[in-house]
Amino acid sequence: AVKNALLCTHVHPIAIDGAYVQAAATAELAKHRIRSKGPDGSKDLTPRILLELLKGVAETQGMLEKLDVLLQGIKVWEQEGGSANLCRSVRERVAESFQIKATEAVACGLWAMCTNWD
């Protein structure tokens, strides 16, 4: 239903995919409990789990590549902690400097959310 609703306002495949991934992220966040410290249930959602779920929804190669970059960044974040250099590296890999596309905007928003999960 969401995808059909997007077709009347979004015409480009990248715009459709970005909007659909954003809607899917919102739906997943509404369905699950957000876990910030330790496992405490089967419905818990972590940044990594959310990004993996979104890879199953994304349709364009560009969105899939951006989600992979976010997953790689989250893995580093979990192992080494966050840093300005890591954030800069992820941003440079998901967003062009000239004109932002829907997939880039969604990737940047997801990165901001996932790195401020707690």
N, C-alpha and C positions, 0 to 999 in steps of 0.2 A: 504494500500500500504506500509506503514511504517513497519507494522508487518511482512509482507512477505519479505521485504528487510532485516530485522534483522535475519531471519532464515538462511541465507547463512553465516552469520558471528558469530552468537550466537547459541549455541546448548543447553545450560542448561536453564531450565525454569526460574531460578532466574536471569540469565544474560539477557534473553529475556525481562523479566518483568522490570528490572531496566532500560534497554535501551529504552523500550517503554514508560515508565513513564517519562524519561528524554526528549524524543522527544515530548511527549504530553505537558509537561511543557513549552517547547520552543514554541510550536504551540500556546498555550494559551497566552503566553506573547506577541507573535507577533500579535494576534488578538485583544487584549484589550488594553485600555489605563491604565496606571499604576497610581493608586491613592495613594497618600501619606498623604494628609491632607483633611479630610472632603468629603462628597458625592457630586459629581458634574456631574453625568451622569450614564446612565444605562449600559454603557460598561466598567465601572471602575472595576479594579481587585485589590483585596487585598490579602495578604498572606493567610488568612483563606479561602477565596473563591478559590484561586488556589489549595490549599491542598484538599479542598472538591471535586473540579473537578477531581483531580488526583486519588482520591479514587474510582471514577467511572471508571477509566481506568485500575487500578492495578488489577492483576489476582492472584498473589500468596499471601498466608496468611502472609508471612514474609513482603512483601511490604506494605500490608494493615496495619499490626501492626505498622510498622515504620511511616507510614503516620498518624496514630492515635497518636503516641507519639509526632510527630511534631505539630499536631493540639492542643494537650494538652499543649505543650510548648508555642505555639503562644498565646493561651488564657491567660496563666500566664504572658507572655511578655506584652500583651495588658493591663492587669489589674495592674501589679506590676512593669513593666519595666524590662529591661534586666539585667542580672547579670552573673558573671562568674560561680556561682554555678548552675544557671539554664542551662547555656550552657553545663557545665560539665555533669549535670544530663541527658540532652537530648542525648548528645554524647554517654554516657555510655549505654543508653537504645537502641540506634540504631546501634551501631558498636561494633563488637567483637575486641579484642586486637590482636588476632593471625593472621587472614587473612581476609582482607576486601572482601565482596561480592558486586556485582553490586547494589543490593538493598540498601546496607549500604552506598556505595559511593554516590548514588543518594540522599538518605536521608540526608547525611551530607552536600552535595551541596545545597539542597533545604533549609536546616536550615540556612546555611550561607547567602543565598540570602534573605530569608524571614525576617531575623533579621537585615538586612541592606537595607531594602526596600526603605527608604527615601534616 
